[in-house]
């Protein structure tokens, strides 16, 4: 497990150099991803595409890693909760790759009231302009 910890910390340092103190903190990947949620919501509020690219890029990198450790952390500690700031749903939806949506949708369905889930399904089914950067 320690090599996985070193991997995610190195990738986080690479993509988010301004967050070195948080990356180097003695947190698990789950806690760090939870902290990134607040940053991604704020970045959406101010349309900070660079920060969005970095955060979504890091979380997608975790999601794509072999094995289940980092992929599960990305799902449980970030993607499952990303719509908790419901007013940002229109901004968030285009940043979510189809493979993430497929895997996380059952968790959203479990967490969200039916009318919100129906709206989310409509949002995610709409072809949208892809966000700028490599994360989208």
Number of C-alpha atoms within 10 A of each C-alpha: 7 6 8 14 14 11 15 20 20 15 16 25 18 14 17 17 13 11 14 14 10 16 20 12 11 10 12 14 20 18 13 19 23 19 14 21 21 13 15 23 20 15 17 17 12 9 13 12 15 11 17 25 21 20 22 24 21 23 23 22 17 24 21 15 15 9 10 12 16 23 17 16 22 24 23 17 20 23 27 22 16 23 21 15 12 12 11 15 17 15 14 20 21 18 22 18 15 13 11 16 18 9 13 16 17 11 15 21 16 11 15 14 10 12 9 15 16 13 12 21 15 10 16 20 11 11 8 12 9 13 17 12 14 13 19 18
